[in-house]
């Protein structure tokens, strides 16, 4: 049997799945088979675990969690240096282990010490599981060099989970934090403690009292005038930040001991006392049990590297708790401060997860974000209000996990009174309009802030000054930033500073290893910043965007009614190129002979959340939709056309029970005959052309301009229903302003019609001079509207706007010939690797192209979409019929005419 199990390990390895992952699956399946009873596997511990993380834990989840923990402990223990696996250290680790995994660690140690001959049922509940554990031990033991340095132990879980469960990795934000980022935050947080909080040894205090040698009692140990800080990591993972604090503290002590000529014996004795004190002040919270277990072994290995003797028991450093579920994890620390709260200092460090669609929901964190939990000042602390007034920006991204962890850190420091926050975060909060109330609250709470914007945002297509792609330090799409935020201490006043670091990943990490906060300040790499309303941007005073002129109007003041574009949450199913394709899908949905499982496999290939089955969302379930569809005899009437992308009309199954966010108030306006709408966004990326305007004469789905995390399209209809009557969607105040500016009513000057006013706005927003003049404002708010003071300029813009509107909605096509089509066969297919543009030709395949196209036309963008390319790329692999080809040629002509009309229009 042993040979068969070894072959099993080799076989799993050959399939590109590591032996560790293979073993985890074997143990999970064995425990699942053993635990078919009503109580399941280790039910008492499952209840404890559920209480710790504040939610229900299903038996299957608990078994999987324990299987991961066991294999990670097994693998880590086999990789530890021999000195770490000595009986005294092993006994110490088992004694101080969390009860949730102490039994597993004990069984692992016994199995390894026996060379695999003694496999406890805790490890191998079945013969196959026991043989697999034994084979794994032999496999690891046969490797030439299995030990890893303690600095590498913090990343074992990320490597494991990236293979074992990629969905869970992404959902939980389990990403390797590069050591230079960890070192930079800890090193510079320590420097802040020394400089601004009068802590000469930053993290530690020299011990005093019995047991220390008299010869060293008079050494010149610096005395701190404030208590030693408590160090919190609310998203501790495998403890890389807390472990780095231990290394930094030991390094500080070693340097001071050498300077004061303390003997090696005395220095070690003192360090042991200081390590005990420091470990008691290290607090990490982590809801993933495997990561907690890995963290404890990682921190123990770091302690061993500092010379700690493992004779004194230490409290758990990383505790299995969900830091966003409630205040309980923090109360023990806050209550310990007692009457000394005014002198206490807290340091919050870490790399909290980024998750825009957060599953970490609780009433406590929601109330904390809004400043409404009774311990906060809502006007001061809310991320949803400024001076008590609720912000109007889209707020969904304020529920991102990293925002919640920043809010927790802010709350803890406020409660204590003084402290430092050293975080790695998403950099979106630095300039996004959604986050302006957050910035106002955060930078009020922390009057001293140093931010390193690491950029690397793939969604923004960020580039270096040389034009090269700007890399992410994490290999993810989001850009990142490092924040060192301070409140209290011995340094009064306000200091805001920012450093923008661009380039390759290697360049950024090397730069962080070289520089310090003090060095950046001296070298003027840090730019001094001012934070001021209404946007509260962390920008140098010279770069704070000028407000639009007082005579301008915000677009919502001009057109008061608007709505956010509908979101189906399943475009791939309810949106199709043809009515026939959509009918086939709906026939399958209504067919009682088709199972739910078949539909999920065929049409819904992924899940948005582990809480839902494939295809399902919080507000839509496949089984309920099938019942509704089967009962609907006139279902074909729900098939309508919509605008999906610029110049791209598609069919949509428009039923509110098939669409997650149908926006009924907005949808009702499309029933008005001949209605039009302006499409725009509240903000755009600061390093992109402000080209986020379009129009439509039919329903619109989100994504026409851009599909990203900076808000959806806002739709401003030309006409709206008001108590059954139809009226124009222009405010009386704006109408009066236009009348006064143009002196309407004087001979020869009439007030513009509703459609002409829309045409004016449309031409204004397409004007290159307007976009250049208001570029900063367009990045951060709705478009400002300015009105000329002469009727001739207004009339010229109206003429241009009429043409643009007609061309873009397809009501009229621009004059002039269509570009030539060349095809070597009647059947035109957009082949893989196409479309391409070269020498004035748009190639759809090797033998089909459209010629006489300007490069500017091919490159023309509306928002994020390169229109000519996008239209064809979305149809890659499809046969283009005659109508498709004619539509595409007219699209090219319309873009060409748009470029010419905008170029020749009134400046």
N, C-alpha and C positions, 0 to 999 in steps of 0.2 A: 504493500500500500504506500510505503514511503516513496518508492520510485515513481508510482503513478502520480502522487501529489507533486513531486518535483517537476514531473513532466507538465502537470497542470500550470505551475508557475511559469515555466518556459513557454508554454503554449499561449498563455495570456499575454506574456511579454511580446511575443511575436506579432500579436494583433494590435500592437501599439498601445496597449493598456498596461500600465505599470503593475508589477506584482502587488504593490500596496493597495491599489484600487481593486484588483482582482480579489485579494483576500478580504477586503471590506465587503464586497458583494456576497462572498461565500458566507461570512459571519452573519451578515444581515439576513440572508435567506434561511440560515440554520436557526437563528433566534426566532424568526418569524414562524417557521414550522413548529418550533418547540412551544410557542406562546399563543396557541390557538384558543386557549381558554379565555374566560371573560376578564380575568385580571391581567393577563399578558405578562410581558417581561419586566421584572423588577418594578412592580406597580407602586410600591412605596416611594421609591426614588423618582418615579415619573411624576408623582404628585408633588414632591419637593421641587423638582425642576419646573413644573408648571407654575407653582407659587412664586418661584424666583423670577421668572421672566414675565409673569403677569398675564398669562393667557393659557387657554386649553392646549394640551399637547396630545395628539392622537397616538395610539400605540405604535402605529407604523413609523411615525416620525421619531418617537422615542427610541425604538429599536435601531433605526438608521443612525441616529445621533450617537448612541452607545457604540455601535459598530465602528463608526468613524473614529470615535475617541480611542477605542481599544487599539485599532491598527496604527493610529498616529502615535500613541504611547509606545507601542511595540517597536515601530520603526525608529522613533527618536531615541529610545533607550539603547537600541543596538548601535546607534551612531554616536553616542556620547563617548568622550574619552574614558579610558579605564578608571581614572581617578574618580570620576563622577559615579561610577557604578560600584564603588566599594560598599561593603555592608553598612558602615556607619552612615554614609550619605544616603544610601537607599532607604535605610530605616528612617532617617530624618524626613525624607521626602514623603514616605508613606504616612508617617505620623501627622504631617501637616497638610496632607492632601485633602481636597474637598471630598466629602462623603459621596458626592455624585459620581466620582470616578476613582476613589481611593481603592475600592476592591479590584478594579481593573488593573491599576498600577501594581498592586501587590501580586496579582496573578501573572502579570507580564514579567516581573522581576524573578519570580519563582521559576517560570518556564525557561527564561534565558539562562539563569544560573544552573539549571539542570541540563542545559544543552538541548532542550526540546524534548527530553524524555518524560518530564512531568507536566502534562498539559491539563490544567484545571478545567472543570466544566464551564467555568466563567468564560474561558477562551474558546473552548471547543465543545459546544453542547451536542454535537453529533460527531460520528467518527470521521466523516469527510471534513468537517470544520477543524477538528483536532489535527488531522493529517496535513491540512493546508497551513495551519499555524506552524507546525513542525517544519514543513517544507520551506516556509518563508524564513524561519530562523536559520535554517541551513543555507538557504540562498544568500541571505545577507551576510552570514558568517563566512561564506566562501569568497566574498569580494575582497580584493587585495587591500583596499583601504576604505573602511566604512565610516570612520569617525569624521565629523565635520566640525569646523571651528564654532565656538559658541555664538559668534556673530552671525552665522548662517542659520541657526536654529529657528530664528523668528520668522523665516520665510517658508518653512516646510509645509505648513497648512495651506498656504496659497498655491503652492505647486501641486499639492494633492487634490484640492477641490477643483482646480482648473481642469483636471482630467475626470474627476469623479462626478461632478455635477456643475456644468458650466452655467446653467440657468440660475442655480442657487448662488453661484459665485457672483454673477452679475447683479442679482437681486439684493444680495447682502453687501455688495461692494467689497469683496475679498480680493484686494489687489496689493501686490508687493509694494511697499514704500521704499524707494531707493535709499540706501544708508546715508548718502550725502544730505538728503532732505531731513532725515531724522537728526543727524549730527548738527546740522545748521540750526534747527529749531532749538535743540537742547543747549547747544553751546551759546547761542545768543540770548536765550531766556536766562541762562545762568549769568551772562554778562549784565543783563538788565537787573537781576536781583542784586548783584554786587554794586552796580552804579546807582540805581534809583531806589533801592530798598535797603541799602546799608547792610548787606549780607556778604562779608568778605569771603566766606567759603561757600557762598551761594546756597547749596542744597543741604549742608550739614552744619552742626555745631560741634566743637571739640568737647569730648566728655570730660568729666571731672569726678573726683571722689575716690573711694577706696578701690584698690586694685591697680592703680596706676603708679608707676615707679616715681619715687621722690626726685630722682635726678632730672626728671623731665617736667616737674610741676611748675617750674618757673619759666618755661620756654615761652617765646613771644607769640602765642597763638592769638590771632585777631579775634576780638570780641564783637559780636553782632548786637546791634541795638534793637532788633526786631526778632520775634520768634521764628524758628525754622519753619519753612512753608510746608503745607500739605500739597502733594502733587497728584492731580486727578487726570485720568484718561478715560473719558466716558465711553469711548469706542475702542477699547484696548487691543482687540484682536489677539495676536500672539505676544503682546507685551513689548514691542520693539522700542517704543518711546520710554517706557519705565525702565527697561534694561539699559537704555542709553543714559538715563539719569544716574543709574548706579555707576556706570563706567565714568561718567563725568565727575561725580562726587569723589570716586576713588582717585581719579587723576588729580583733582584739586588737593585732596588730602596728601597724596604722595609728594606733590610739589612742595606743599607747606612743610611736611615732615622733613624733607631733604633740606629745605632752606633753614629750618630751625635745628637741624642736626639732631633730630630725635633718633634714637637707636632703632634698628630694624625690629627688634623684639617689641619694644614699646609702641612703635608705629602700628604693628600688626594688632596688638592688643587694643589700642585705641580704635583702629579701624573696625574691629569686630563689634565694639560697643556702638560706634557710629552707624555701622551697617544695620544693627538691630533697630536703632532709633529711626533711621531713614526708611527701612522696610515698613515700619509701622505707619509711616506717613505717605507711603505709595498706595494709591487707590486706583484700581482699574476695574471697569465694568464691561462685561462682554456677554451677550446672550447665547453665543454659540459654544456649546460645551466642548467640542474638540479643540477649539481655539484656546479656551481657558486652560485646558490640560497642557497644551503645548506651551502656553505662556509660562506656567509655573516651572516646567522643566527648563525653558529658556532662561528665565530669571535665576533659577538655581545654578545653571551653568555659568552665568555671568558672575554670580556671587563667588563661585569656586575660583573663577579666574582672578578675582581680586584678593584671594587668600582667606576668605571667610572660613571659619573652622567647623561650622555646622554643629556646634554644641548647644546653641540656644534656639529654641523654637521661635519662628516668626509667624505673624498673621498672614493669611492669604493676601497676596498682592493683587491678583486679578480675580474678581469675584463674578460668579455667573449671575448677572443681573441685566435687565434691559433698562438702560439709563433714560429712555424716553417714556417709560410707562408711568412713572410717578416720582414724587420727591423722596421716597423712602431710602434709596441708596445714599442720599446726601445728608439725611437727618443725623446719622451718627456722627459725621464729621462736624456739622454745624452745631450740634448740641455739645460736642466736646470743647468747642471754643469758649462756651460759657461767658463769663464776664470779661474774658480777654479778647472778645470779638474785635474790638477797636485796634488791637495790636496784631491780629492774625493776618496771615498772608496765604493766599491760595494760588497755585499755578495749575492751569488747565492746558494740557498738551494733547496732541494726537492728530490722526488723519481720519476724520469721520467719513462715512460712506456718502457718495453722491447718488441720489435716486430721485429723479424728478417726479415719478409716480410712486410716492412713498407708501409703503405698507405699514410703517411704524406710526400707527394712529392711536391716540389716546386722548381722553378729555383733558388730562393734565397738560400735555404738551400743546394741545390746541389753545387752551386758555392762556398758557404762558406766552405763546406767539402773539396773542391779542392783548396781553397785559391785563387779563381779567380774572386772575386766580386768587385775588384777595391779598397776595403778597407783593403786588406790583402796582405801579402807577400807570394806568392805561394811557394817559396822555404822553407819558415819557417813554414807556417800554414797548408799546405795541408796534409790531411790524406791519400792521394793517392800517394804522392811523398816523397822521401828523397833526400835532396840536389838537387831538381829539376829533379830527375830521377824517373820515374814512377815505382812503385813496381810491381813485377810480380805475387804476390800472388793473390788468388781468392778474389775479392773485394766485393762480394754481401753483406757480413755481415757488411761492413762499412756503409750500409744504415739502420742499426738497429736504432730504435727510440732513444734508450739511447745514442748511439754514436752521433746522431744529437744534442741532448740536451747538451751533454758535449761540443760539438763544439760551440754551442751558448753561453754557459757559458764562455768558453775560449775567444770567440770574445768580449763579453761584458767587461770582465776584461781587455783585451788588449786595448779596446777603452777607458776605464776609466783610465787605467794605473796601478791600484793596487786594490787588493780585495781578497776575499776568496770564494772558492767553496766547499760546503758541500753536497755531493750527495750520494744517494743509487744507485748503478748501477749493471748491470750484471757483473760478474767477468771475463767473457771471454776475455776482452781486455787486461788483465794483462799478459797473456802468449800466446795468439793466434798469429800465424804467420801473419794472415790477418791484424792484428792491429799494426804491428811494426812501420809503418809510423805515425799512430795515437799516439803511445807512444812517438815517437821521438818528434812530435810537442807538445804534451801535457806537457811532462816533461821538455821541453825547455821553454814553456810559464810559467810554475809554478815550480820555482827552489826549492820550499819546498813542499813536498807531504807526507802525512801520510795516509796509506791505511790499512784498516782492511779487510782481505779476509775472508768472512764468509763461504766460500765453500758451501757445501750442493748441489752439482751438481749431480742430479740423472742420467743424461746422461753419466757422467764419472764414475758412481758407486763409488763415493767418500766414504771413510771410515775413522773412527778415528784410532788413534794409537792402540787402543784395538781391532780393527777389527769390530766394530759396524758400522751400516750405519750412514753416516754423514747427518744430517737433514737440510733441507732448512728452513729458518725463514719465508718464504712466502708460503710454501706448493706448490711450482711450481718446474718444472724440472731443471730450470737454477740455477746455483750458483750465489751468490750475493757478493757485496763488498761495503764498505763505503770508500769514498774518501774525505779527507780534503786537498784541494790544495790552495797554497798561492802564491801571487805575490806582490812585493812591501812591504811597511811597514818599521818598524824600525829595523828589524832583517835581516842583509845582509847574503849572502852566500847561499850555496846549502845544503839542508838536505832532504834526501829521507829515508823513514822508512816504515816498513811493519810488521803487526801482523797477523798471521794465527790463526783463531779461529774455532775449530772443536768441534763436539759433538751434543747433542740433541738440539732441538729448545729452550727448557726451559733453558738449560745451557748457550747457546749463549746470550739469552736476559738477563738473570741474570748477566752474566759477563759484558755486556754493561752497565747495571745500576750501577755496582760497580766501573768501571775503568774510568780513564780520560787519555787524551793524555799525560799529564805531568807524571801521575803515571806510565803509560806504559813505558815511556822513562826512568824513574828512576829505574824501576824494570827490565829493559833490556828485557821486553817482545817484545818491538819493535826492530826489527833487522834493523840496518843501511844498506842501500842498495846503490848500484852504478848502474847507467843506462848508458849502453854503446852499441854502434853499434856492429854488424849489426842488432841485435834483439831488443835492447833497453828494456830489461826485467828489472822489478823492483825486483832485486835479490841481496842478500848479495854478496859481492865480491868473497867469497869462493865458491859460488854456480853458478857463471856465467859459462855457459858451455864452455869448451875448443873447439876451432875451430878444424875441421878435419885437419889432417896433410897436409902440402903444396903439397905433392905428390898425394893427392887424387883428384878425379874429381867429380863434381856434375853430377848426372845422366843426366840432360838435356844437359850437355856438351858432354856426351858419346853418347847419342841417341838424336840427335837434334830435330827430329820431334816427337811431342806427341799431344794428344788431351784429353779433358775432356770427361768422359763417357757420353753417351746420357742419357737424362732424358725424360721419356714419359709424366709425370705429370698425367697419368691415367693408371698405371700398372694394376689395377684391371679390366680394360676393354680390353686393347690391349695385355696383357700377359696372357697366360693360360698354364695349364699343358699338354693339348693335343690339337691337331689341330682341333678335333671335337668341343671342347668347344669354340674355337676361331671362328670357322665357324658359330656356333649358334648365337654368339653375333653380328657378322657382318651381318648375315641374318636379325636379328632384327633391326639393324641400317638402313639397306637398305629397309626394309619392309614399303611401303607407308601406310599400314593399322595400323601401330603402331604410336601413337602420340608422340610428343616430351615429353609431360608430363609423359607418361608411361615409356619412356626410362629413364628419370631423376629419377623417383621413383624406377625403377628396378636396375639401374646400377650406378647411381651417387647420393650417399646419403648425400653429404655435399657440401658446397661451400667453396672455398678458400678465398673468399672476398665478402663483402656485395655489391661490385660493379658488381659482376657477378652472374648469375643464377647457380644452382647446376650443376656441371660438367664442366662449362665453365671456361676458363682462359683468360688472356689478349690476347693470340695469337691463341686461339682455341674456336670455337663456335659450339655447337651441330648441329644447323640447317644447317650451312654451310658444316659441315662434312657429314651430311646426303645427301645433294645434290651431293657432290663429290663422295661419296660411290655409290649412285644410278647410276651415270653416268659411273662408272668403270666396264666394262664387265669382265675384267681379274683380278678382285680383289683377287681371291684365290692365285694368284702368289705372292702376298705381304706377305703371311704367311711364315715365316722363323724360324729357331732355333736361340737361343741366350743363352749366359751364364748369368744366373740370380743371382745365389749365388754359392759358391764353390761346385763343383761336381753336380750342379743343372742346367740342361739344360731345357729350356722351349720354347714354341712357342710364337712368337711375330708378330703382324701385323705391318710390317715394311714399313710404308708409311709416308713421311715427313708431310703430311696433317693430320696425326693422332697422331703425336708425337711433343711435344713442342720444344725440343732441340735435333734434330737428329744428329748434328755434322757432316755435309756432308764431310768435308775435311778428317776427321778420317774415316768415313764410307767407303770412296772410297778405302781405303787400304785393306779392307776385300775381294775385288775382285781379289787380287793377289793370285794365287793358292798356297796352302800350307803355307800361312802366319801365323805367331804366334805373340803374343803380351805379353809384361810384364805389369802387373797391379800393381800400387802402389799408394801412396798418398804423398802429400807434407809434411804432418805432422801427428802426432798421439798424443793421450793423453799422458801426461808426466808420469802418474802413471800406464801405461799399457805396456805390452810387445810389442816391435816394430815388430809386426807380420803381417804387412799390405802389403804383397806381394802375388801375384798369377799370373796365366798365362791363356791364352785362345787361341783357334784356330778358334774362331768364334766371331760374334758381342757380345758386352758386354753392359749391362745396368748398370746404376749407382746403387751402393748398394752391389756389389759383396763382397766388403771388409767391408764396414761400411756405414750406412745411418745416418748421423748426420749433425750438423751445422759447421763442421770444414773442409769443402771442399769436393769435389767429387773425385772419382777415376781418376787418370791420366793413359792414355793408351799409351804405347810406342811400336809401331809395329816393327817387325824385318825387314821387307822390306817396301819400300815406292815407289810410282811412282814419277818420276822427269822428266817433259817434255815428258811423254809417256814411258820413259824407267824405268825399275825396278832396284833399287839399294838398298844396305843394309843401314840400319838406324844407322850406326856408323860413327862418325866424323873422318875425315882424321887425325886430331890431336891426337885423342885417339888411332887410329890404329898405328900411328908412335910411340906413347908412349909405347904401348904393344910390338912393334917390338924391340925398344931399350931395354926395361926391360928384355925381354927374349932372346935378341941377336938372333932374327930370321934371317935366312939366313945362319947361321953357320951350319956345317954338323949335320944332325939329328934333327934340330929344324926348323919346318915349322910354318908359321903364322896360327893361328887358323881360322877355317871357321866362317862364320856369325852365324850359328846355335850354334857352339861351344862357341863363345863369349857370346851369350845369355845364354847358359847353365852355363857358368862360373859365370855370374852375378847372375843367379837364385840361384845357390848353395851358393854364397857369402852371399846373402841376407837372406838365411835360416840358416846360420851358427850361432850357439849360441855365439861363441866367438866374431864374428862381431857385433851381436846385443848388446852384453854387452859393447863392446868397444865404439860403436858409439851411445849409447842409447840417450844421450842428443841431439846430432845432428839430429837423426832421429825424435825426437819430434818436430823439428822446421823447417826442410827443407828436400828437396829431399835427397835420400840416397847418401852418398859419396861412390865413387868407388875407391878401391885400387887394384893395380896389383902386384902380387908376382914377385920377381926377378929371379925365377927359373922355368924352364919349367915343372919340375916334379910336383910341387905344383899346377900349373895351370892345368895340365892334370888330376890330382886327383879331383880337383873341377869340371872340365868339366864332368868327368864320373858321379859324384854325380848329377850334374845339369841335365844331359841327362835323368837319371832315374826319377828325380822329375818332369821334364817337361812332360815326357811321361805319368807318372801316373796321373798327375793332369789334363791333357787335355783328358785322356782316350785313347791315341794312343797305349798304351801297359799297361797291368796289371801286377802288381808285382807277382812273383812266390809265391807259397804256397797255402794251402787250404783256402777256404772262411769260415768265422765263421758259426757255426751251426744255423739252423732255426728250431724252434719248434712252431707248431700251432695246436690247438685242433680242428680247422675247416679249410676248404679250403678258406673261405672268410676272409681275414685279413683286419681289419679296425683300424686305429689309433684312439683310443677312447678318449673321454674327460678325462683330467687329466694325459694323457700320451703324450710323452714318459717318462719313468723313467729308472733310472739305479740303480741296486742293485745286489750285489754278482756276478759281472761279466756278468750280463745280461742286455741287452737293451730291455725293455718291451714296446711293442706297444699297448698292451691291456692286460686284465687279462689272456687271454689264448694264447697269441702270444708273443714270444720273440726271440731274437738272442743272443746266448750264447758265451762263451769263448772270451769276450771282455775285454781288459785292461782298468783300470780307466783312464790312461793317454790318451788312444784313445778316450774314451767317452768325456773327458774334452778338447780335442784339439780344439784350436781356430785359425781361420783366421780372423784377424781384430776383429770386434765385435761379430762375429758369432761362437758359439760353434757348429761345423759343424754337428756332429752326431745328436745332438738334433734339430738343426734348420731344417734339411732336413725333419725329421718326423713331427716336430711341424707345419710346413707349410702345411702338408697334413692331419692334424687332421680332422677326420670326413670322409675322403675319403677311398674308397676301394683300396687296393694296389694290382695291378695285378702281374703276374709273373715277367715281365720286371722291375717293380718298386722294387720288393724284391731283384732281382739279382743286380740291380744297387746299392741298399743300402748296400748289403753285400760286393760288390766290393769297395764301398766308404770306408767302415770300414777297409778293407784290405789295401787300398791305404794309409790311414792315419797311420795305424800301420807300414807300410813299410817306410813312410816318417819319422816317429819318429826314426826308427832304422837307416835309411840312414844318417840322420843329426847327430845322436849321434856318429856314427862310422866314419864320414867323417874327412877330414883333419881339424885340429883346425884353 
